[in-house]
Amino acid sequence: MEFVREFVMTRSRDLEIDSEASGYPRYRFVIGGLILFAHFSVGINFFVVAPLLQLIIDDFG
């Protein structure tokens, strides 16, 4: 029984080291999604004003 516990503990340490050694953080998809969302939100803000611009120009001059 002691051998099994030691094997499991050693194996879990190996898994932690392997995930850290890969060099890629686990949250990379979250960061990528936030960057993509930021790019889309800038585009949406730019294109939403365009239809209203003609109305503003007509009102002021």
PDB file of N, CA, C and O in Angstrom:
ATOM      1  N   MET A   1       0.828  -1.196   0.000  1.00  0.00           N
ATOM      2  CA  MET A   1       0.000   0.000   0.000  1.00  0.00           C
ATOM      3  C   MET A   1       0.871   1.259   0.000  1.00  0.00           C
ATOM      4  O   MET A   1       0.548   2.250  -0.655  1.00  0.00           O
ATOM      5  N   GLU A   2       1.957   1.206   0.729  1.00  0.00           N
ATOM      6  CA  GLU A   2       2.878   2.348   0.766  1.00  0.00           C
ATOM      7  C   GLU A   2       3.460   2.622  -0.619  1.00  0.00           C
ATOM      8  O   GLU A   2       3.648   3.775  -1.007  1.00  0.00           O
ATOM      9  N   PHE A   3       3.741   1.555  -1.355  1.00  0.00           N
ATOM     10  CA  PHE A   3       4.293   1.707  -2.706  1.00  0.00           C
ATOM     11  C   PHE A   3       3.306   2.436  -3.621  1.00  0.00           C
ATOM     12  O   PHE A   3       3.703   3.278  -4.427  1.00  0.00           O
ATOM     13  N   VAL A   4       2.028   2.108  -3.492  1.00  0.00           N
ATOM     14  CA  VAL A   4       1.012   2.732  -4.338  1.00  0.00           C
ATOM     15  C   VAL A   4       0.916   4.225  -4.023  1.00  0.00           C
ATOM     16  O   VAL A   4       0.844   5.049  -4.935  1.00  0.00           O
ATOM     17  N   ARG A   5       0.916   4.571  -2.749  1.00  0.00           N
ATOM     18  CA  ARG A   5       0.830   5.977  -2.368  1.00  0.00           C
ATOM     19  C   ARG A   5       2.061   6.744  -2.860  1.00  0.00           C
ATOM     20  O   ARG A   5       1.938   7.868  -3.348  1.00  0.00           O
ATOM     21  N   GLU A   6       3.230   6.148  -2.734  1.00  0.00           N
ATOM     22  CA  GLU A   6       4.451   6.801  -3.199  1.00  0.00           C
ATOM     23  C   GLU A   6       4.433   6.969  -4.721  1.00  0.00           C
ATOM     24  O   GLU A   6       4.873   7.995  -5.238  1.00  0.00           O
ATOM     25  N   PHE A   7       3.928   5.966  -5.431  1.00  0.00           N
ATOM     26  CA  PHE A   7       3.847   6.048  -6.891  1.00  0.00           C
ATOM     27  C   PHE A   7       2.900   7.168  -7.325  1.00  0.00           C
ATOM     28  O   PHE A   7       3.199   7.921  -8.252  1.00  0.00           O
ATOM     29  N   VAL A   8       1.761   7.268  -6.647  1.00  0.00           N
ATOM     30  CA  VAL A   8       0.782   8.298  -6.989  1.00  0.00           C
ATOM     31  C   VAL A   8       1.344   9.685  -6.698  1.00  0.00           C
ATOM     32  O   VAL A   8       1.160  10.604  -7.496  1.00  0.00           O
ATOM     33  N   MET A   9       2.022   9.848  -5.574  1.00  0.00           N
ATOM     34  CA  MET A   9       2.605  11.145  -5.232  1.00  0.00           C
ATOM     35  C   MET A   9       3.681  11.539  -6.237  1.00  0.00           C
ATOM     36  O   MET A   9       3.744  12.692  -6.663  1.00  0.00           O
ATOM     37  N   THR A  10       4.518  10.591  -6.612  1.00  0.00           N
ATOM     38  CA  THR A  10       5.568  10.869  -7.590  1.00  0.00           C
ATOM     39  C   THR A  10       4.958  11.201  -8.937  1.00  0.00           C
ATOM     40  O   THR A  10       5.419  12.116  -9.620  1.00  0.00           O
ATOM     41  N   ARG A  11       3.948  10.483  -9.317  1.00  0.00           N
ATOM     42  CA  ARG A  11       3.302  10.703 -10.611  1.00  0.00           C
ATOM     43  C   ARG A  11       2.632  12.078 -10.662  1.00  0.00           C
ATOM     44  O   ARG A  11       2.698  12.755 -11.689  1.00  0.00           O
ATOM     45  N   SER A  12       1.993  12.497  -9.580  1.00  0.00           N
ATOM     46  CA  SER A  12       1.345  13.808  -9.568  1.00  0.00           C
ATOM     47  C   SER A  12       2.379  14.927  -9.640  1.00  0.00           C
ATOM     48  O   SER A  12       2.129  15.953 -10.272  1.00  0.00           O
ATOM     49  N   ARG A  13       3.544  14.745  -8.998  1.00  0.00           N
ATOM     50  CA  ARG A  13       4.607  15.743  -9.113  1.00  0.00           C
ATOM     51  C   ARG A  13       5.122  15.824 -10.541  1.00  0.00           C
ATOM     52  O   ARG A  13       5.408  16.916 -11.031  1.00  0.00           O
ATOM     53  N   ASP A  14       5.243  14.689 -11.215  1.00  0.00           N
ATOM     54  CA  ASP A  14       5.702  14.682 -12.604  1.00  0.00           C
ATOM     55  C   ASP A  14       4.725  15.429 -13.505  1.00  0.00           C
ATOM     56  O   ASP A  14       5.149  16.141 -14.416  1.00  0.00           O
ATOM     57  N   LEU A  15       3.432  15.276 -13.267  1.00  0.00           N
ATOM     58  CA  LEU A  15       2.438  15.960 -14.087  1.00  0.00           C
ATOM     59  C   LEU A  15       2.507  17.470 -13.902  1.00  0.00           C
ATOM     60  O   LEU A  15       2.361  18.221 -14.867  1.00  0.00           O
ATOM     61  N   GLU A  16       2.730  17.920 -12.668  1.00  0.00           N
ATOM     62  CA  GLU A  16       2.846  19.350 -12.418  1.00  0.00           C
ATOM     63  C   GLU A  16       4.065  19.925 -13.125  1.00  0.00           C
ATOM     64  O   GLU A  16       3.993  21.006 -13.710  1.00  0.00           O
ATOM     65  N   ILE A  17       5.165  19.218 -13.074  1.00  0.00           N
ATOM     66  CA  ILE A  17       6.386  19.693 -13.720  1.00  0.00           C
ATOM     67  C   ILE A  17       6.200  19.726 -15.228  1.00  0.00           C
ATOM     68  O   ILE A  17       6.656  20.665 -15.882  1.00  0.00           O
ATOM     69  N   ASP A  18       5.538  18.720 -15.794  1.00  0.00           N
ATOM     70  CA  ASP A  18       5.333  18.693 -17.239  1.00  0.00           C
ATOM     71  C   ASP A  18       4.467  19.857 -17.706  1.00  0.00           C
ATOM     72  O   ASP A  18       4.746  20.448 -18.749  1.00  0.00           O
ATOM     73  N   SER A  19       3.429  20.196 -16.959  1.00  0.00           N
ATOM     74  CA  SER A  19       2.565  21.295 -17.381  1.00  0.00           C
ATOM     75  C   SER A  19       3.277  22.635 -17.252  1.00  0.00           C
ATOM     76  O   SER A  19       3.028  23.543 -18.045  1.00  0.00           O
ATOM     77  N   GLU A  20       4.155  22.772 -16.270  1.00  0.00           N
ATOM     78  CA  GLU A  20       4.909  24.012 -16.122  1.00  0.00           C
ATOM     79  C   GLU A  20       6.028  24.100 -17.147  1.00  0.00           C
ATOM     80  O   GLU A  20       6.379  25.195 -17.586  1.00  0.00           O
ATOM     81  N   ALA A  21       6.586  22.973 -17.530  1.00  0.00           N
ATOM     82  CA  ALA A  21       7.711  22.967 -18.459  1.00  0.00           C
ATOM     83  C   ALA A  21       7.279  23.236 -19.890  1.00  0.00           C
ATOM     84  O   ALA A  21       8.120  23.556 -20.731  1.00  0.00           O
ATOM     85  N   SER A  22       5.996  23.117 -20.189  1.00  0.00           N
ATOM     86  CA  SER A  22       5.546  23.339 -21.563  1.00  0.00           C
ATOM     87  C   SER A  22       5.713  24.793 -21.983  1.00  0.00           C
ATOM     88  O   SER A  22       5.846  25.069 -23.175  1.00  0.00           O
ATOM     89  N   GLY A  23       5.711  25.722 -21.046  1.00  0.00           N
ATOM     90  CA  GLY A  23       5.911  27.129 -21.353  1.00  0.00           C
ATOM     91  C   GLY A  23       4.654  27.870 -21.745  1.00  0.00           C
ATOM     92  O   GLY A  23       4.700  29.089 -21.911  1.00  0.00           O
ATOM     93  N   TYR A  24       3.550  27.200 -21.898  1.00  0.00           N
ATOM     94  CA  TYR A  24       2.296  27.848 -22.276  1.00  0.00           C
ATOM     95  C   TYR A  24       1.393  27.937 -21.056  1.00  0.00           C
ATOM     96  O   TYR A  24       1.080  26.911 -20.451  1.00  0.00           O
ATOM     97  N   PRO A  25       0.969  29.136 -20.680  1.00  0.00           N
ATOM     98  CA  PRO A  25       0.060  29.246 -19.534  1.00  0.00           C
ATOM     99  C   PRO A  25      -1.316  28.683 -19.874  1.00  0.00           C
ATOM    100  O   PRO A  25      -1.712  28.640 -21.039  1.00  0.00           O
ATOM    101  N   ARG A  26      -2.021  28.262 -18.865  1.00  0.00           N
ATOM    102  CA  ARG A  26      -3.331  27.640 -19.068  1.00  0.00           C
ATOM    103  C   ARG A  26      -4.380  28.646 -19.510  1.00  0.00           C
ATOM    104  O   ARG A  26      -5.361  28.272 -20.152  1.00  0.00           O
ATOM    105  N   TYR A  27      -4.191  29.906 -19.178  1.00  0.00           N
ATOM    106  CA  TYR A  27      -5.204  30.913 -19.477  1.00  0.00           C
ATOM    107  C   TYR A  27      -4.945  31.616 -20.803  1.00  0.00           C
ATOM    108  O   TYR A  27      -5.494  32.695 -21.027  1.00  0.00           O
ATOM    109  N   ARG A  28      -4.142  31.056 -21.678  1.00  0.00           N
ATOM    110  CA  ARG A  28      -3.807  31.720 -22.944  1.00  0.00           C
ATOM    111  C   ARG A  28      -5.031  31.903 -23.837  1.00  0.00           C
ATOM    112  O   ARG A  28      -5.094  32.871 -24.595  1.00  0.00           O
ATOM    113  N   PHE A  29      -5.996  31.003 -23.765  1.00  0.00           N
ATOM    114  CA  PHE A  29      -7.201  31.153 -24.577  1.00  0.00           C
ATOM    115  C   PHE A  29      -8.083  32.281 -24.048  1.00  0.00           C
ATOM    116  O   PHE A  29      -8.756  32.958 -24.826  1.00  0.00           O
ATOM    117  N   VAL A  30      -8.083  32.484 -22.745  1.00  0.00           N
ATOM    118  CA  VAL A  30      -8.849  33.589 -22.163  1.00  0.00           C
ATOM    119  C   VAL A  30      -8.254  34.917 -22.613  1.00  0.00           C
ATOM    120  O   VAL A  30      -8.986  35.822 -23.013  1.00  0.00           O
ATOM    121  N   ILE A  31      -6.937  35.037 -22.551  1.00  0.00           N
ATOM    122  CA  ILE A  31      -6.271  36.265 -22.975  1.00  0.00           C
ATOM    123  C   ILE A  31      -6.505  36.495 -24.469  1.00  0.00           C
ATOM    124  O   ILE A  31      -6.787  37.618 -24.887  1.00  0.00           O
ATOM    125  N   GLY A  32      -6.392  35.447 -25.263  1.00  0.00           N
ATOM    126  CA  GLY A  32      -6.648  35.571 -26.698  1.00  0.00           C
ATOM    127  C   GLY A  32      -8.071  36.001 -26.987  1.00  0.00           C
ATOM    128  O   GLY A  32      -8.302  36.825 -27.872  1.00  0.00           O
ATOM    129  N   GLY A  33      -9.027  35.454 -26.251  1.00  0.00           N
ATOM    130  CA  GLY A  33     -10.423  35.840 -26.426  1.00  0.00           C
ATOM    131  C   GLY A  33     -10.676  37.290 -26.048  1.00  0.00           C
ATOM    132  O   GLY A  33     -11.442  37.987 -26.713  1.00  0.00           O
ATOM    133  N   LEU A  34     -10.031  37.745 -24.979  1.00  0.00           N
ATOM    134  CA  LEU A  34     -10.193  39.143 -24.582  1.00  0.00           C
ATOM    135  C   LEU A  34      -9.599  40.094 -25.617  1.00  0.00           C
ATOM    136  O   LEU A  34     -10.170  41.148 -25.897  1.00  0.00           O
ATOM    137  N   ILE A  35      -8.462  39.724 -26.179  1.00  0.00           N
ATOM    138  CA  ILE A  35      -7.854  40.558 -27.219  1.00  0.00           C
ATOM    139  C   ILE A  35      -8.743  40.591 -28.457  1.00  0.00           C
ATOM    140  O   ILE A  35      -8.936  41.649 -29.055  1.00  0.00           O
ATOM    141  N   LEU A  36      -9.278  39.451 -28.838  1.00  0.00           N
ATOM    142  CA  LEU A  36     -10.175  39.400 -29.992  1.00  0.00           C
ATOM    143  C   LEU A  36     -11.438  40.230 -29.749  1.00  0.00           C
ATOM    144  O   LEU A  36     -11.896  40.948 -30.638  1.00  0.00           O
ATOM    145  N   PHE A  37     -11.987  40.127 -28.559  1.00  0.00           N
ATOM    146  CA  PHE A  37     -13.163  40.922 -28.201  1.00  0.00           C
ATOM    147  C   PHE A  37     -12.855  42.416 -28.250  1.00  0.00           C
ATOM    148  O   PHE A  37     -13.685  43.207 -28.699  1.00  0.00           O
ATOM    149  N   ALA A  38     -11.663  42.805 -27.789  1.00  0.00           N
ATOM    150  CA  ALA A  38     -11.280  44.220 -27.825  1.00  0.00           C
ATOM    151  C   ALA A  38     -11.188  44.721 -29.260  1.00  0.00           C
ATOM    152  O   ALA A  38     -11.621  45.834 -29.557  1.00  0.00           O
ATOM    153  N   HIS A  39     -10.630  43.910 -30.148  1.00  0.00           N
ATOM    154  CA  HIS A  39     -10.537  44.318 -31.553  1.00  0.00           C
ATOM    155  C   HIS A  39     -11.925  44.468 -32.181  1.00  0.00           C
ATOM    156  O   HIS A  39     -12.169  45.421 -32.922  1.00  0.00           O
ATOM    157  N   PHE A  40     -12.821  43.544 -31.892  1.00  0.00           N
ATOM    158  CA  PHE A  40     -14.174  43.638 -32.440  1.00  0.00           C
ATOM    159  C   PHE A  40     -14.933  44.834 -31.868  1.00  0.00           C
ATOM    160  O   PHE A  40     -15.689  45.490 -32.584  1.00  0.00           O
ATOM    161  N   SER A  41     -14.733  45.117 -30.576  1.00  0.00           N
ATOM    162  CA  SER A  41     -15.459  46.237 -29.977  1.00  0.00           C
ATOM    163  C   SER A  41     -14.990  47.569 -30.547  1.00  0.00           C
ATOM    164  O   SER A  41     -15.792  48.494 -30.678  1.00  0.00           O
ATOM    165  N   VAL A  42     -13.719  47.688 -30.885  1.00  0.00           N
ATOM    166  CA  VAL A  42     -13.236  48.918 -31.525  1.00  0.00           C
ATOM    167  C   VAL A  42     -13.895  49.072 -32.893  1.00  0.00           C
ATOM    168  O   VAL A  42     -14.320  50.169 -33.256  1.00  0.00           O
ATOM    169  N   GLY A  43     -13.982  47.994 -33.643  1.00  0.00           N
ATOM    170  CA  GLY A  43     -14.630  48.051 -34.952  1.00  0.00           C
ATOM    171  C   GLY A  43     -16.099  48.380 -34.861  1.00  0.00           C
ATOM    172  O   GLY A  43     -16.617  49.134 -35.685  1.00  0.00           O
ATOM    173  N   ILE A  44     -16.776  47.834 -33.880  1.00  0.00           N
ATOM    174  CA  ILE A  44     -18.204  48.112 -33.708  1.00  0.00           C
ATOM    175  C   ILE A  44     -18.414  49.579 -33.350  1.00  0.00           C
ATOM    176  O   ILE A  44     -19.333  50.213 -33.868  1.00  0.00           O
ATOM    177  N   ASN A  45     -17.581  50.124 -32.477  1.00  0.00           N
ATOM    178  CA  ASN A  45     -17.711  51.542 -32.117  1.00  0.00           C
ATOM    179  C   ASN A  45     -17.470  52.443 -33.320  1.00  0.00           C
ATOM    180  O   ASN A  45     -18.122  53.479 -33.450  1.00  0.00           O
ATOM    181  N   PHE A  46     -16.577  52.082 -34.173  1.00  0.00           N
ATOM    182  CA  PHE A  46     -16.275  52.898 -35.351  1.00  0.00           C
ATOM    183  C   PHE A  46     -17.424  52.863 -36.352  1.00  0.00           C
ATOM    184  O   PHE A  46     -17.793  53.899 -36.906  1.00  0.00           O
ATOM    185  N   PHE A  47     -17.984  51.696 -36.585  1.00  0.00           N
ATOM    186  CA  PHE A  47     -19.015  51.568 -37.614  1.00  0.00           C
ATOM    187  C   PHE A  47     -20.407  51.972 -37.133  1.00  0.00           C
ATOM    188  O   PHE A  47     -21.285  52.210 -37.962  1.00  0.00           O
ATOM    189  N   VAL A  48     -20.635  52.057 -35.847  1.00  0.00           N
ATOM    190  CA  VAL A  48     -21.943  52.469 -35.341  1.00  0.00           C
ATOM    191  C   VAL A  48     -22.136  53.972 -35.537  1.00  0.00           C
ATOM    192  O   VAL A  48     -23.260  54.417 -35.770  1.00  0.00           O
ATOM    193  N   VAL A  49     -21.081  54.752 -35.450  1.00  0.00           N
ATOM    194  CA  VAL A  49     -21.186  56.201 -35.577  1.00  0.00           C
ATOM    195  C   VAL A  49     -21.396  56.612 -37.035  1.00  0.00           C
ATOM    196  O   VAL A  49     -22.000  57.653 -37.295  1.00  0.00           O
ATOM    197  N   ALA A  50     -20.919  55.833 -37.969  1.00  0.00           N
ATOM    198  CA  ALA A  50     -20.967  56.212 -39.380  1.00  0.00           C
ATOM    199  C   ALA A  50     -22.382  56.527 -39.883  1.00  0.00           C
ATOM    200  O   ALA A  50     -22.540  57.541 -40.562  1.00  0.00           O
ATOM    201  N   PRO A  51     -23.413  55.737 -39.601  1.00  0.00           N
ATOM    202  CA  PRO A  51     -24.750  56.104 -40.090  1.00  0.00           C
ATOM    203  C   PRO A  51     -25.302  57.377 -39.442  1.00  0.00           C
ATOM    204  O   PRO A  51     -26.106  58.079 -40.056  1.00  0.00           O
ATOM    205  N   LEU A  52     -24.889  57.677 -38.232  1.00  0.00           N
ATOM    206  CA  LEU A  52     -25.384  58.867 -37.546  1.00  0.00           C
ATOM    207  C   LEU A  52     -24.654  60.129 -37.970  1.00  0.00           C
ATOM    208  O   LEU A  52     -25.150  61.234 -37.746  1.00  0.00           O
ATOM    209  N   LEU A  53     -23.499  59.987 -38.570  1.00  0.00           N
ATOM    210  CA  LEU A  53     -22.688  61.145 -38.925  1.00  0.00           C
ATOM    211  C   LEU A  53     -23.406  62.056 -39.923  1.00  0.00           C
ATOM    212  O   LEU A  53     -23.318  63.278 -39.805  1.00  0.00           O
ATOM    213  N   GLN A  54     -24.093  61.505 -40.874  1.00  0.00           N
ATOM    214  CA  GLN A  54     -24.815  62.318 -41.859  1.00  0.00           C
ATOM    215  C   GLN A  54     -25.917  63.136 -41.191  1.00  0.00           C
ATOM    216  O   GLN A  54     -26.141  64.286 -41.571  1.00  0.00           O
ATOM    217  N   LEU A  55     -26.602  62.572 -40.213  1.00  0.00           N
ATOM    218  CA  LEU A  55     -27.637  63.313 -39.489  1.00  0.00           C
ATOM    219  C   LEU A  55     -27.036  64.467 -38.692  1.00  0.00           C
ATOM    220  O   LEU A  55     -27.617  65.550 -38.621  1.00  0.00           O
ATOM    221  N   ILE A  56     -25.882  64.233 -38.100  1.00  0.00           N
ATOM    222  CA  ILE A  56     -25.214  65.290 -37.334  1.00  0.00           C
ATOM    223  C   ILE A  56     -24.765  66.416 -38.259  1.00  0.00           C
ATOM    224  O   ILE A  56     -24.907  67.590 -37.919  1.00  0.00           O
ATOM    225  N   ILE A  57     -24.231  66.071 -39.417  1.00  0.00           N
ATOM    226  CA  ILE A  57     -23.792  67.082 -40.387  1.00  0.00           C
ATOM    227  C   ILE A  57     -24.987  67.901 -40.869  1.00  0.00           C
ATOM    228  O   ILE A  57     -24.877  69.118 -41.017  1.00  0.00           O
ATOM    229  N   ASP A  58     -26.110  67.263 -41.112  1.00  0.00           N
ATOM    230  CA  ASP A  58     -27.309  67.980 -41.563  1.00  0.00           C
ATOM    231  C   ASP A  58     -27.815  68.956 -40.500  1.00  0.00           C
ATOM    232  O   ASP A  58     -28.267  70.052 -40.832  1.00  0.00           O
ATOM    233  N   ASP A  59     -27.741  68.564 -39.224  1.00  0.00           N
ATOM    234  CA  ASP A  59     -28.214  69.439 -38.149  1.00  0.00           C
ATOM    235  C   ASP A  59     -27.317  70.659 -37.955  1.00  0.00           C
ATOM    236  O   ASP A  59     -27.814  71.755 -37.697  1.00  0.00           O
ATOM    237  N   PHE A  60     -26.020  70.482 -38.076  1.00  0.00           N
ATOM    238  CA  PHE A  60     -25.093  71.577 -37.786  1.00  0.00           C
ATOM    239  C   PHE A  60     -24.628  72.331 -39.024  1.00  0.00           C
ATOM    240  O   PHE A  60     -23.856  73.283 -38.908  1.00  0.00           O
ATOM    241  N   GLY A  61     -25.065  71.940 -40.159  1.00  0.00           N
ATOM    242  CA  GLY A  61     -24.616  72.772 -41.184  1.00  0.00           C
ATOM    243  C   GLY A  61     -24.506  72.431 -42.547  1.00  0.00           C
ATOM    244  O   GLY A  61     -24.093  73.259 -43.359  1.00  0.00           O
TER     245      GLY A  61
END
